[in-house]
Amino acid sequence: MGVTKARLAAVSAAVLVGSVLVAAPSEATGGGKLKPVVTGIDSPRGVSTFWSKIIYSTGDGSVWEAWSRGRKIRKLGTVPGGFAPAIDTNAWGTTYALTGAGGEPGAPPTPGSSTLYKLRPGKAPLKIADIGKYQVKDPDPYDQESNPTESNPFGVAALRDGTVLVADAAGNDLLRVWPNGHIKTVARLKPRTIKVPAGYPPPPAFPPAGTPVVSEAVSTSVTVGSDGYWYVGELRGFPATPGTSQIWRIKPGSVGATCDPYKPNKGNCQRWADGYTSIVDLAGGPRGAIAAVQLARDSWLRWEVSGQPSAVGSLIVQWPNKWHNGGPRKEVARGKLQLPGGAAWSRWGDLYVSSPLFGPGAIYRVR
């Protein structure tokens, strides 16, 4: 039984139409504190930093930068909206915005969708590459839904050399984009067999609990660690069983690597951590730390099936062990984040997170 790889985008649209959410309060119970830095923004998602500036994206496709503790704000540009773009800012202060899939599955692409843009304050965003067009000629060999050329770019990381990494959730791969629009496939994420968890509607809506299903990775996120390696996080496709999302560590400069859950310690892509749920963003921090944003603690599909307008997500920080794999991990701001969308570390080690992904929200600093 399959599920559309662009399902997350469809869920997004449904929630936007059917509900209005309220930002998670900073005084909520749980370990750690959240300090609002930028408030009164709609559907915040992407977060990046540059020196003392915080850059973030909102649901209409706009990207903003804030400094002086959020008191000064400037618009960097707007890309085709409908869902807040993924963003990242490189070491030289250039911000990139990545749009995801647009329109209904099987319909012609929405203009400006599945595209990487370079933002230029005061000018129109510059189109760098059409990711969807590239994926037509780069089919997913591990596709489970008879749609191997489907594309839904979802995560972005800007490198110091001017190239940009793109995680395509529908293509189940990591791409590298050059300033002239040239693209190479860095790595492909293979599916893994997982069991349907309990608690879903009975057959025929869902297979019985315990049924093994070949589930696609759904690569939603990418970041660069302090060790220089590239890290990719998974959402996990149907049945989105909690605890089955992985984080992969990829050797810089790789081309054509394979991230294989059955051979996780071989090749240029090796599993860094397992046991996550519905990852939608990663952020590389100091001393090898990786912050993972989990959209919904009980999985994105459980949230969808529940019919509830919101869900408690989580932000987990994990440090490496002496073998360069994922070691100790800690959930911060536990229970305080509703549908978090993105995270970023500052050069001084401050951690920022956006929440909620839909409706009135804010950018918070984790204390």
C-alpha positions as CSV (number, residue, x, y, z in Angstrom):
1,M,0.0,0.0,0.0
2,G,1.5,3.3,-1.0
3,V,1.1,6.9,-0.1
4,T,1.9,10.0,-2.2
5,K,5.4,11.2,-1.5
6,A,4.2,14.8,-1.7
7,R,1.6,13.9,1.0
8,L,3.1,16.4,3.4
9,A,2.3,19.3,1.0
10,A,-1.2,18.0,0.7
11,V,-1.6,17.9,4.5
12,S,-0.3,21.4,4.6
13,A,-3.0,22.7,2.3
14,A,-5.7,20.9,4.2
15,V,-4.7,22.4,7.5
16,L,-4.4,25.9,6.0
17,V,-7.9,25.7,4.7
18,G,-9.5,24.1,7.8
19,S,-7.9,25.6,10.9
20,V,-6.3,28.5,12.6
21,L,-3.5,27.7,15.0
22,V,-2.1,29.6,17.9
23,A,1.6,29.8,18.6
24,A,2.9,27.7,21.5
25,P,3.2,29.9,24.6
26,S,6.7,30.4,26.0
27,E,5.4,29.7,29.6
28,A,4.1,26.2,28.8
29,T,5.2,23.4,31.0
30,G,8.2,21.2,30.3
31,G,11.9,21.3,30.4
32,G,13.7,24.3,28.9
33,K,12.3,27.7,28.0
34,L,11.4,29.5,24.7
35,K,12.0,33.2,24.4
36,P,10.0,34.8,21.5
37,V,12.4,36.8,19.2
38,V,10.1,37.6,16.3
39,T,6.4,37.4,16.8
40,G,3.1,38.1,14.9
41,I,4.2,36.2,11.8
42,D,2.1,33.8,9.8
43,S,3.0,30.2,9.3
44,P,6.8,30.5,9.9
45,R,9.0,27.7,8.7
46,G,12.6,28.2,7.5
47,V,15.2,29.6,9.9
48,S,18.8,30.6,9.3
49,T,21.3,33.0,10.8
50,F,24.1,35.3,9.7
51,W,26.1,37.0,12.4
52,S,23.5,38.8,14.6
53,K,20.7,38.4,12.0
54,I,17.9,35.8,12.0
55,I,16.4,35.0,8.6
56,Y,13.0,33.3,8.4
57,S,10.3,32.4,5.9
58,T,6.5,32.7,6.1
59,G,3.5,31.1,4.5
60,D,3.0,33.6,1.7
61,G,6.5,32.8,0.3
62,S,8.2,35.8,1.9
63,V,11.6,35.7,3.4
64,W,12.7,38.2,6.1
65,E,15.7,39.1,8.2
66,A,15.5,40.5,11.7
67,W,18.2,41.9,14.0
68,S,18.4,44.0,17.2
69,R,16.5,41.2,19.0
70,G,13.7,41.4,16.4
71,R,13.1,45.1,16.6
72,K,14.4,45.8,13.1
73,I,13.0,43.7,10.2
74,R,13.7,43.8,6.5
75,K,12.1,41.9,3.7
76,L,14.5,40.0,1.5
77,G,12.1,38.9,-1.2
78,T,9.1,36.7,-2.0
79,V,9.0,33.4,-4.0
80,P,5.8,31.6,-5.2
81,G,3.8,31.0,-2.1
82,G,1.2,28.5,-0.8
83,F,3.7,27.1,1.7
84,A,6.7,28.7,3.4
85,P,9.9,27.9,1.5
86,A,12.9,26.2,2.9
87,I,15.8,28.7,3.3
88,D,19.5,28.8,4.2
89,T,22.1,31.6,4.3
90,N,25.7,30.9,3.3
91,A,28.9,32.1,5.0
92,W,28.9,35.3,2.9
93,G,25.4,36.3,3.8
94,T,23.6,35.2,0.6
95,T,20.2,33.6,1.3
96,Y,18.6,30.9,-0.8
97,A,14.9,30.0,-0.9
98,L,13.6,26.6,-2.1
99,T,10.0,26.1,-3.2
100,G,8.3,22.7,-3.0
101,A,5.8,20.9,-5.2
102,G,2.7,22.9,-6.1
103,G,-0.7,21.9,-7.5
104,E,-2.5,18.6,-7.4
105,P,-0.6,15.3,-8.0
106,G,-0.5,14.5,-11.7
107,A,-1.3,18.1,-12.7
108,P,1.1,20.3,-14.5
109,P,3.6,22.0,-12.1
110,T,2.6,25.3,-10.7
111,P,4.8,28.1,-12.0
112,G,7.7,28.7,-9.7
113,S,7.3,25.4,-7.8
114,S,10.2,23.0,-7.1
115,T,12.7,25.7,-7.8
116,L,15.8,27.1,-6.0
117,Y,16.1,30.9,-5.8
118,K,18.8,33.3,-4.8
119,L,17.4,36.2,-2.9
120,R,18.5,39.8,-3.8
121,P,17.1,42.5,-1.5
122,G,15.5,45.2,-3.6
123,K,15.4,43.0,-6.7
124,A,13.3,40.0,-7.8
125,P,14.6,36.6,-6.6
126,L,17.0,35.0,-9.1
127,K,16.0,31.5,-10.3
128,I,19.0,29.2,-10.0
129,A,17.6,25.8,-10.9
130,D,14.3,23.9,-11.7
131,I,14.6,20.9,-9.4
132,G,11.4,19.3,-10.8
133,K,12.8,19.4,-14.4
134,Y,16.0,17.8,-13.3
135,Q,14.2,15.0,-11.5
136,V,12.3,14.1,-14.7
137,K,15.7,12.8,-16.1
138,D,16.8,11.4,-12.7
139,P,14.1,8.9,-11.7
140,D,14.1,7.3,-8.2
141,P,15.1,3.7,-8.7
142,Y,13.6,2.7,-5.4
143,D,10.2,4.4,-6.0
144,Q,7.3,2.5,-4.5
145,E,4.4,4.3,-6.2
146,S,4.9,4.1,-9.9
147,N,5.9,7.7,-10.1
148,P,9.7,7.7,-10.0
149,T,10.1,11.3,-11.4
150,E,8.0,13.0,-8.8
151,S,9.7,15.9,-7.1
152,N,9.0,17.8,-3.9
153,P,12.1,19.7,-2.8
154,F,11.9,20.3,0.9
155,G,15.3,21.0,2.5
156,V,18.2,23.3,1.6
157,A,21.8,23.9,2.8
158,A,24.1,26.6,1.3
159,L,27.8,25.6,1.1
160,R,30.8,27.9,1.4
161,D,31.8,27.3,-2.2
162,G,28.6,28.8,-3.6
163,T,26.9,25.5,-4.3
164,V,23.7,24.5,-2.6
165,L,22.4,21.1,-1.3
166,V,18.8,20.2,-1.9
167,A,16.9,17.4,-0.2
168,D,14.0,16.2,-2.4
169,A,11.3,14.5,-0.3
170,A,9.6,12.9,-3.3
171,G,12.8,12.0,-5.1
172,N,14.3,10.4,-2.0
173,D,17.6,11.9,-2.8
174,L,20.1,14.7,-2.0
175,L,21.1,17.0,-4.9
176,R,23.9,19.6,-5.3
177,V,23.2,22.7,-7.3
178,W,25.9,25.0,-8.8
179,P,25.4,28.7,-9.4
180,N,24.9,28.2,-13.1
181,G,22.0,25.7,-12.5
182,H,24.0,22.5,-13.0
183,I,22.8,19.7,-10.7
184,K,24.3,16.4,-9.6
185,T,22.8,13.7,-7.5
186,V,24.8,13.4,-4.3
187,A,23.0,10.4,-2.7
188,R,19.9,8.3,-2.9
189,L,18.0,7.1,0.2
190,K,16.7,3.5,0.0
191,P,13.4,2.5,1.6
192,R,13.2,0.2,4.6
193,T,10.5,-2.3,5.6
194,I,8.6,-1.2,8.7
195,K,5.5,-2.5,10.5
196,V,2.1,-0.7,10.6
197,P,1.7,0.6,14.1
198,A,-1.4,0.2,16.2
199,G,-4.0,2.9,16.5
200,Y,-4.8,3.5,12.8
201,P,-8.3,3.0,11.4
202,P,-9.1,-0.7,10.6
203,P,-9.0,-2.3,7.2
204,P,-9.7,-1.5,4.4
205,A,-8.6,2.0,5.2
206,F,-5.3,0.8,6.6
207,P,-3.6,-2.6,6.7
208,P,-3.8,-4.4,10.1
209,A,-1.3,-3.4,12.8
210,G,1.9,-5.4,12.4
211,T,1.7,-5.6,8.6
212,P,5.2,-5.1,7.1
213,V,5.3,-2.3,4.5
214,V,8.2,-1.1,2.3
215,S,8.4,2.5,3.3
216,E,10.1,5.3,1.4
217,A,12.6,7.5,3.2
218,V,11.2,10.9,2.2
219,S,14.3,13.1,2.6
220,T,13.1,16.4,4.0
221,S,16.1,18.0,5.5
222,V,19.8,18.7,5.0
223,T,22.5,20.5,7.0
224,V,26.3,20.8,7.3
225,G,27.8,19.6,10.5
226,S,30.7,21.3,12.3
227,D,32.8,18.4,11.0
228,G,32.0,19.5,7.4
229,Y,30.0,16.4,6.7
230,W,26.5,16.6,5.1
231,Y,23.6,15.3,7.2
232,V,20.2,14.3,5.7
233,G,17.0,13.6,7.7
234,E,14.0,11.5,6.8
235,L,10.3,12.1,7.3
236,R,9.4,8.5,6.7
237,G,6.6,7.5,4.2
238,F,3.6,5.4,4.9
239,P,2.9,4.0,7.4
240,A,5.1,6.7,9.1
241,T,5.8,4.4,12.1
242,P,7.2,6.4,15.0
243,G,10.9,5.8,15.6
244,T,11.8,4.8,12.1
245,S,13.2,8.1,10.7
246,Q,17.0,8.1,10.2
247,I,19.7,10.7,10.0
248,W,22.4,10.0,7.4
249,R,26.0,11.4,7.4
250,I,27.5,11.9,3.9
251,K,31.1,12.5,2.9
252,P,31.5,16.0,1.4
253,G,31.9,16.0,-2.4
254,S,30.1,12.6,-2.8
255,V,28.3,11.8,-6.1
256,G,26.0,8.8,-6.5
257,A,26.2,7.6,-2.9
258,T,23.6,5.2,-1.5
259,C,22.1,5.5,1.9
260,D,21.1,1.9,2.7
261,P,19.3,1.0,6.0
262,Y,20.4,-2.6,5.5
263,K,24.1,-1.7,5.0
264,P,24.1,1.4,7.2
265,N,27.9,1.5,7.8
266,K,29.2,1.2,4.3
267,G,30.2,3.7,1.6
268,N,30.1,7.5,1.5
269,C,26.6,7.7,3.1
270,Q,26.4,6.1,6.5
271,R,23.6,6.1,9.1
272,W,24.4,8.6,11.9
273,A,21.3,8.1,14.0
274,D,18.0,6.2,14.1
275,G,14.9,6.2,16.2
276,Y,13.5,9.6,15.1
277,T,9.9,10.5,14.0
278,S,8.8,12.7,11.2
279,I,11.9,14.9,10.8
280,V,11.3,18.1,8.8
281,D,14.5,20.0,9.5
282,L,18.1,19.6,10.7
283,A,20.5,22.2,12.0
284,G,24.3,21.7,12.5
285,G,25.6,23.2,15.7
286,P,28.7,23.5,17.8
287,R,30.9,20.5,18.9
288,G,29.2,18.3,16.3
289,A,25.7,18.8,17.6
290,I,22.7,18.2,15.3
291,A,19.3,19.6,16.1
292,A,16.4,17.7,14.6
293,V,12.9,19.1,14.2
294,Q,10.2,16.6,14.5
295,L,6.9,17.9,13.1
296,A,4.7,15.7,15.2
297,R,5.9,13.5,18.1
298,D,3.5,10.7,17.2
299,S,4.2,11.0,13.5
300,W,2.8,13.2,10.7
301,L,0.3,10.5,9.6
302,R,-1.1,10.0,13.1
303,W,-1.7,13.7,13.2
304,E,-3.4,13.6,9.8
305,V,-5.6,10.7,10.8
306,S,-6.6,12.3,14.1
307,G,-8.3,15.2,12.3
308,Q,-6.9,17.6,15.0
309,P,-5.8,21.1,13.8
310,S,-2.4,20.8,15.6
311,A,0.0,18.4,17.2
312,V,2.9,18.5,19.6
313,G,6.2,18.3,17.9
314,S,9.7,18.3,19.3
315,L,13.2,19.6,19.0
316,I,16.0,17.1,19.8
317,V,19.7,17.9,20.0
318,Q,22.1,15.0,19.5
319,W,25.9,15.0,19.9
320,P,28.3,12.6,18.2
321,N,30.1,9.7,20.0
322,K,33.8,8.9,19.6
323,W,33.0,6.8,16.5
324,H,31.4,9.9,14.8
325,N,27.9,8.4,15.0
326,G,25.0,9.8,16.9
327,G,25.5,9.7,20.6
328,P,23.7,11.3,23.5
329,R,20.5,13.1,22.7
330,K,18.3,15.5,24.6
331,E,14.8,16.9,23.8
332,V,14.7,20.7,24.5
333,A,11.6,22.8,25.2
334,R,9.7,19.5,25.7
335,G,6.0,19.7,25.1
336,K,6.1,23.4,24.1
337,L,6.3,23.2,20.3
338,Q,3.2,22.9,18.2
339,L,4.1,21.7,14.6
340,P,7.6,23.2,14.6
341,G,8.9,23.9,11.1
342,G,12.6,24.8,11.2
343,A,15.7,25.4,13.3
344,A,19.1,27.1,13.1
345,W,22.1,27.7,15.3
346,S,23.8,31.1,15.5
347,R,27.6,31.4,15.4
348,W,27.5,32.0,19.2
349,G,25.7,28.7,19.8
350,D,22.2,30.0,20.3
351,L,19.4,27.7,18.9
352,Y,16.4,29.1,17.2
353,V,13.2,27.3,16.2
354,S,10.0,28.3,14.3
355,S,6.5,27.3,15.5
356,P,3.8,26.5,14.5
357,L,4.1,25.7,10.8
358,F,0.5,26.8,10.1
359,G,-1.2,29.9,11.5
360,P,0.0,32.8,13.8
361,G,3.5,31.9,15.0
362,A,6.9,33.1,16.1
363,I,10.6,32.5,16.0
364,Y,11.9,31.5,19.4
365,R,15.3,31.2,21.0
366,V,15.8,28.1,23.1
367,R,17.2,28.9,26.6
